[in-house]
Amino acid sequence: MDALTSASLGARRNEDIALDLLKFVAATAGVGRPAVASTGFSGSAIPKPEEHVCQLLDLYSRCLKAVEGKGPETEATQ
């Protein structure tokens, strides 16, 4: 029973760390924020809310892989 409890706590801990990393990266890089309309030239159209969600979900999966040690360089060598 203790092994099961500690195993679930370990998995949850990785998810919590990945979520905190997601929050940090998203706030720092401005991922998931709606674009602010400005006067003059605009390089891209305003993204849809679905695109924001997809960006955040992709970023979360990348953060979780990084926390678990399954980054892009490890996937390429496997």
Residue pairs with C-beta under 8 A, 6 or more apart in sequence:
14 64
14 67
14 68
15 64
17 67
18 60
18 63
18 64
18 66
18 67
19 60
19 63
21 63
21 66
21 67
22 56
22 59
22 60
22 63
25 31
25 59
25 63
26 32
26 33
26 56
26 59
31 55
31 56
31 59
32 52
32 55
32 56
32 59
33 52
34 46
34 47
34 52
35 44
35 46
35 47
37 46
47 55
65 71
